[in-house]
């Protein structure tokens, strides 16, 4: 399932970013917001943000968003540690 959001042109035009960065930045913002409200896991949030494990963790840190751990996050961290 894919969801498409319609954002009014007036909103898009008011975003102070180059046009080629707007989609990526909105995806990051949505990922951080959903993760911080515990609506999606770390793995799904970084997938939505199109960021790597470490990079998304750094983004959460700069936003002062606390990481929460469920079984999925623990499993992902173990898999990530094994791949290093």
OpenMM code with the backbone's topology and positions (N, CA, C; nanometers):
from openmm import Vec3, app, unit

residues = "UNK UNK UNK UNK UNK UNK UNK UNK UNK UNK UNK UNK UNK UNK UNK UNK UNK UNK UNK UNK UNK UNK UNK UNK UNK UNK UNK UNK UNK UNK UNK UNK UNK UNK UNK UNK UNK UNK UNK UNK UNK UNK UNK UNK UNK UNK UNK UNK UNK UNK UNK UNK UNK UNK UNK UNK UNK UNK UNK UNK UNK UNK UNK UNK UNK UNK UNK UNK UNK UNK UNK UNK UNK UNK UNK UNK UNK UNK UNK UNK UNK UNK UNK UNK".split()
positions = [
    Vec3(0.0842, -0.1176, 0.0000),
    Vec3(0.0000, 0.0000, 0.0000),
    Vec3(0.0888, 0.1241, 0.0000),
    Vec3(0.0594, 0.2155, -0.0854),
    Vec3(0.1301, 0.3428, -0.0922),
    Vec3(0.0304, 0.4542, -0.0652),
    Vec3(0.0721, 0.5486, 0.0164),
    Vec3(-0.0116, 0.6636, 0.0479),
    Vec3(0.0522, 0.7868, -0.0142),
    Vec3(-0.0281, 0.8647, -0.0821),
    Vec3(0.0195, 0.9903, -0.1394),
    Vec3(-0.0463, 1.1041, -0.0635),
    Vec3(0.0339, 1.2008, -0.0263),
    Vec3(-0.0173, 1.3181, 0.0440),
    Vec3(-0.0249, 1.4346, -0.0523),
    Vec3(-0.1315, 1.5087, -0.0446),
    Vec3(-0.1461, 1.6302, -0.1242),
    Vec3(-0.1201, 1.7496, -0.0347),
    Vec3(-0.0115, 1.8176, -0.0625),
    Vec3(0.0246, 1.9366, 0.0145),
    Vec3(-0.0024, 2.0565, -0.0745),
    Vec3(-0.0815, 2.1512, -0.0263),
    Vec3(-0.1145, 2.2671, -0.1093),
    Vec3(0.0107, 2.3401, -0.1586),
    Vec3(0.0020, 2.3903, -0.2816),
    Vec3(0.1147, 2.4634, -0.3409),
    Vec3(0.1607, 2.5781, -0.2522),
    Vec3(0.0665, 2.6452, -0.1875),
    Vec3(0.1035, 2.7593, -0.1026),
    Vec3(0.1954, 2.7146, 0.0122),
    Vec3(0.1740, 2.5931, 0.0631),
    Vec3(0.2594, 2.5401, 0.1703),
    Vec3(0.3960, 2.5028, 0.1136),
    Vec3(0.3967, 2.4321, 0.0038),
    Vec3(0.5232, 2.3908, -0.0589),
    Vec3(0.6076, 2.5124, -0.0927),
    Vec3(0.5449, 2.6151, -0.1465),
    Vec3(0.6184, 2.7358, -0.1842),
    Vec3(0.6719, 2.8110, -0.0633),
    Vec3(0.6090, 2.7928, 0.0525),
    Vec3(0.6548, 2.8637, 0.1719),
    Vec3(0.7689, 2.7912, 0.2436),
    Vec3(0.7985, 2.6700, 0.2028),
    Vec3(0.9091, 2.5956, 0.2650),
    Vec3(1.0394, 2.6533, 0.2128),
    Vec3(1.1238, 2.6950, 0.3027),
    Vec3(1.2476, 2.7640, 0.2662),
    Vec3(1.3607, 2.6661, 0.2386),
    Vec3(1.3412, 2.5890, 0.1342),
    Vec3(1.4421, 2.4921, 0.0900),
    Vec3(1.4420, 2.4897, -0.0615),
    Vec3(1.5547, 2.4494, -0.1199),
    Vec3(1.5542, 2.4290, -0.2650),
    Vec3(1.4509, 2.3218, -0.3008),
    Vec3(1.3875, 2.3388, -0.4136),
    Vec3(1.2793, 2.2483, -0.4551),
    Vec3(1.3225, 2.1017, -0.4553),
    Vec3(1.4478, 2.0757, -0.4926),
    Vec3(1.4938, 1.9370, -0.5008),
    Vec3(1.5160, 1.8721, -0.3647),
    Vec3(1.5079, 1.9473, -0.2539),
    Vec3(1.5253, 1.8907, -0.1196),
    Vec3(1.3961, 1.8786, -0.0410),
    Vec3(1.2886, 1.9365, -0.0907),
    Vec3(1.1642, 1.9430, -0.0128),
    Vec3(1.1102, 1.8046, 0.0221),
    Vec3(1.0994, 1.7145, -0.0746),
    Vec3(1.0432, 1.5818, -0.0463),
    Vec3(1.1257, 1.5076, 0.0583),
    Vec3(1.2574, 1.5086, 0.0429),
    Vec3(1.3443, 1.4379, 0.1380),
    Vec3(1.3299, 1.4947, 0.2789),
    Vec3(1.3234, 1.6260, 0.2899),
    Vec3(1.3122, 1.6878, 0.4220),
    Vec3(1.1764, 1.6604, 0.4851),
    Vec3(1.0703, 1.6615, 0.4051),
    Vec3(0.9376, 1.6299, 0.4594),
    Vec3(0.9304, 1.4849, 0.5063),
    Vec3(0.9938, 1.3949, 0.4338),
    Vec3(0.9962, 1.2546, 0.4766),
    Vec3(1.0716, 1.2389, 0.6082),
    Vec3(1.1827, 1.3099, 0.6245),
    Vec3(1.2570, 1.3059, 0.7509),
    Vec3(1.1709, 1.3577, 0.8657),
    Vec3(1.1034, 1.4700, 0.8413),
    Vec3(1.0192, 1.5285, 0.9465),
    Vec3(0.9065, 1.4339, 0.9865),
    Vec3(0.8455, 1.3717, 0.8876),
    Vec3(0.7377, 1.2765, 0.9158),
    Vec3(0.7920, 1.1563, 0.9927),
    Vec3(0.9073, 1.1066, 0.9526),
    Vec3(0.9675, 0.9917, 1.0209),
    Vec3(0.9977, 1.0236, 1.1665),
    Vec3(1.0575, 1.1386, 1.1918),
    Vec3(1.0900, 1.1779, 1.3296),
    Vec3(0.9617, 1.1939, 1.4114),
    Vec3(0.8613, 1.2586, 1.3535),
    Vec3(0.7357, 1.2797, 1.4257),
    Vec3(0.6671, 1.1479, 1.4602),
    Vec3(0.6576, 1.0570, 1.3629),
    Vec3(0.5914, 0.9284, 1.3882),
    Vec3(0.6687, 0.8445, 1.4889),
    Vec3(0.8023, 0.8462, 1.4770),
    Vec3(0.8841, 0.7703, 1.5723),
    Vec3(0.8713, 0.8283, 1.7132),
    Vec3(0.8786, 0.9603, 1.7250),
    Vec3(0.8748, 1.0219, 1.8583),
    Vec3(0.7417, 0.9986, 1.9288),
    Vec3(0.6371, 0.9731, 1.8507),
    Vec3(0.5058, 0.9422, 1.9089),
    Vec3(0.4841, 0.7914, 1.9222),
    Vec3(0.5901, 0.7137, 1.8985),
    Vec3(0.5884, 0.5673, 1.9077),
    Vec3(0.4832, 0.5048, 1.8170),
    Vec3(0.4622, 0.5679, 1.7009),
    Vec3(0.3664, 0.5150, 1.6048),
    Vec3(0.4330, 0.4170, 1.5079),
    Vec3(0.5644, 0.4315, 1.4885),
    Vec3(0.6407, 0.3382, 1.4055),
    Vec3(0.7732, 0.3089, 1.4737),
    Vec3(0.8337, 0.1979, 1.4371),
    Vec3(0.9609, 0.1565, 1.4966),
    Vec3(1.0765, 0.2381, 1.4380),
    Vec3(1.1917, 0.2254, 1.5013),
    Vec3(1.3131, 0.2900, 1.4521),
    Vec3(1.3433, 0.2441, 1.3097),
    Vec3(1.3330, 0.1146, 1.2864),
    Vec3(1.3625, 0.0596, 1.1530),
    Vec3(1.2691, 0.1176, 1.0477),
    Vec3(1.1411, 0.1249, 1.0766),
    Vec3(1.0461, 0.1796, 0.9797),
    Vec3(1.0665, 0.3303, 0.9626),
    Vec3(1.1005, 0.4001, 1.0712),
    Vec3(1.1228, 0.5451, 1.0638),
    Vec3(1.2442, 0.5768, 0.9775),
    Vec3(1.3523, 0.5034, 0.9962),
    Vec3(1.4708, 0.5318, 0.9143),
    Vec3(1.4478, 0.4921, 0.7692),
    Vec3(1.3649, 0.3917, 0.7462),
    Vec3(1.3281, 0.3547, 0.6097),
    Vec3(1.2477, 0.4685, 0.5455),
    Vec3(1.1520, 0.5236, 0.6191),
    Vec3(1.0722, 0.6345, 0.5694),
    Vec3(1.1598, 0.7563, 0.5415),
    Vec3(1.2551, 0.7814, 0.6288),
    Vec3(1.3448, 0.8964, 0.6133),
    Vec3(1.4522, 0.8719, 0.5075),
    Vec3(1.4605, 0.7470, 0.4612),
    Vec3(1.5626, 0.7082, 0.3625),
    Vec3(1.7030, 0.7363, 0.4146),
    Vec3(1.7247, 0.6940, 0.5404),
    Vec3(1.8526, 0.7180, 0.6061),
    Vec3(1.9060, 0.5866, 0.6613),
    Vec3(2.0353, 0.5809, 0.6799),
    Vec3(2.0985, 0.4661, 0.7420),
    Vec3(2.0742, 0.4636, 0.8917),
    Vec3(2.1083, 0.3516, 0.9520),
    Vec3(2.0890, 0.3303, 1.0963),
    Vec3(2.1578, 0.4389, 1.1777),
    Vec3(2.2858, 0.4553, 1.1571),
    Vec3(2.3634, 0.5528, 1.2339),
    Vec3(2.3160, 0.6952, 1.2059),
    Vec3(2.2942, 0.7270, 1.0789),
    Vec3(2.2539, 0.8613, 1.0384),
    Vec3(2.1198, 0.9009, 1.1020),
    Vec3(2.0225, 0.8088, 1.1014),
    Vec3(1.8928, 0.8402, 1.1620),
    Vec3(1.9057, 0.8528, 1.3131),
    Vec3(1.9875, 0.7688, 1.3742),
    Vec3(2.0114, 0.7805, 1.5182),
    Vec3(2.0699, 0.9164, 1.5542),
    Vec3(2.1615, 0.9647, 1.4701),
    Vec3(2.2197, 1.0970, 1.4913),
    Vec3(2.1129, 1.2063, 1.4785),
    Vec3(2.0255, 1.1932, 1.3790),
    Vec3(1.9175, 1.2902, 1.3612),
    Vec3(1.8286, 1.2954, 1.4852),
    Vec3(1.7934, 1.1786, 1.5385),
    Vec3(1.7119, 1.1758, 1.6607),
    Vec3(1.7840, 1.2442, 1.7751),
    Vec3(1.9147, 1.2216, 1.7853),
    Vec3(1.9928, 1.2840, 1.8912),
    Vec3(1.9934, 1.4358, 1.8802),
    Vec3(2.0101, 1.4872, 1.7585),
    Vec3(2.0113, 1.6326, 1.7415),
    Vec3(1.8746, 1.6932, 1.7700),
    Vec3(1.7702, 1.6140, 1.7523),
    Vec3(1.6336, 1.6617, 1.7808),
    Vec3(1.5931, 1.6323, 1.9254),
    Vec3(1.6828, 1.5705, 2.0003),
    Vec3(1.6588, 1.5317, 2.1397),
    Vec3(1.5367, 1.4410, 2.1530),
    Vec3(1.5233, 1.3480, 2.0583),
    Vec3(1.4173, 1.2476, 2.0622),
    Vec3(1.4765, 1.1226, 2.1263),
    Vec3(1.4169, 1.0807, 2.2355),
    Vec3(1.4653, 0.9619, 2.3053),
    Vec3(1.4330, 0.8370, 2.2242),
    Vec3(1.5288, 0.7448, 2.2207),
    Vec3(1.5038, 0.6179, 2.1535),
    Vec3(1.4310, 0.5252, 2.2487),
    Vec3(1.3349, 0.4540, 2.1980),
    Vec3(1.2671, 0.3523, 2.2767),
    Vec3(1.3014, 0.2176, 2.2139),
    Vec3(1.3022, 0.1156, 2.2949),
    Vec3(1.3414, -0.0163, 2.2477),
    Vec3(1.2294, -0.1161, 2.2661),
    Vec3(1.1935, -0.1737, 2.1562),
    Vec3(1.1050, -0.2884, 2.1567),
    Vec3(1.1855, -0.4049, 2.0998),
    Vec3(1.1230, -0.5179, 2.0850),
    Vec3(1.1928, -0.6354, 2.0320),
    Vec3(1.2453, -0.6105, 1.8906),
    Vec3(1.1676, -0.5429, 1.8073),
    Vec3(1.2110, -0.5156, 1.6695),
    Vec3(1.3381, -0.4303, 1.6680),
    Vec3(1.3450, -0.3288, 1.7547),
    Vec3(1.4634, -0.2435, 1.7607),
    Vec3(1.5841, -0.3215, 1.8115),
    Vec3(1.5624, -0.4055, 1.9106),
    Vec3(1.6708, -0.4870, 1.9634),
    Vec3(1.7244, -0.5819, 1.8567),
    Vec3(1.6358, -0.6491, 1.7859),
    Vec3(1.6773, -0.7394, 1.6785),
    Vec3(1.7541, -0.6651, 1.5700),
    Vec3(1.7058, -0.5482, 1.5328),
    Vec3(1.7752, -0.4706, 1.4302),
    Vec3(1.9139, -0.4282, 1.4766),
    Vec3(1.9259, -0.3856, 1.6022),
    Vec3(2.0573, -0.3464, 1.6532),
    Vec3(2.1539, -0.4643, 1.6554),
    Vec3(2.1067, -0.5823, 1.6930),
    Vec3(2.1926, -0.7004, 1.6890),
    Vec3(2.2373, -0.7300, 1.5463),
    Vec3(2.1446, -0.7245, 1.4526),
    Vec3(2.1794, -0.7498, 1.3127),
    Vec3(2.2771, -0.6461, 1.2598),
    Vec3(2.2565, -0.5203, 1.2976),
    Vec3(2.3451, -0.4136, 1.2546),
    Vec3(2.4855, -0.4351, 1.3122),
    Vec3(2.4920, -0.4721, 1.4395),
    Vec3(2.6223, -0.4939, 1.5046),
    Vec3(2.6960, -0.6127, 1.4393),
    Vec3(2.6244, -0.7151, 1.4026),
    Vec3(2.6868, -0.8319, 1.3385),
    Vec3(2.7425, -0.7994, 1.2003),
    Vec3(2.6798, -0.7034, 1.1319),
    Vec3(2.7216, -0.6707, 0.9957),
    Vec3(2.8446, -0.5807, 0.9935),
    Vec3(2.8789, -0.5203, 1.1044),
    Vec3(2.9937, -0.4284, 1.1097),
    Vec3(3.1230, -0.5041, 1.1130),
] * unit.nanometer
topology = app.Topology()
chain = topology.addChain("A")
for resn in residues:
    res = topology.addResidue(resn, chain)
    for name in ("N", "CA", "C"):
        topology.addAtom(name, app.Element.getBySymbol(name[0]), res)
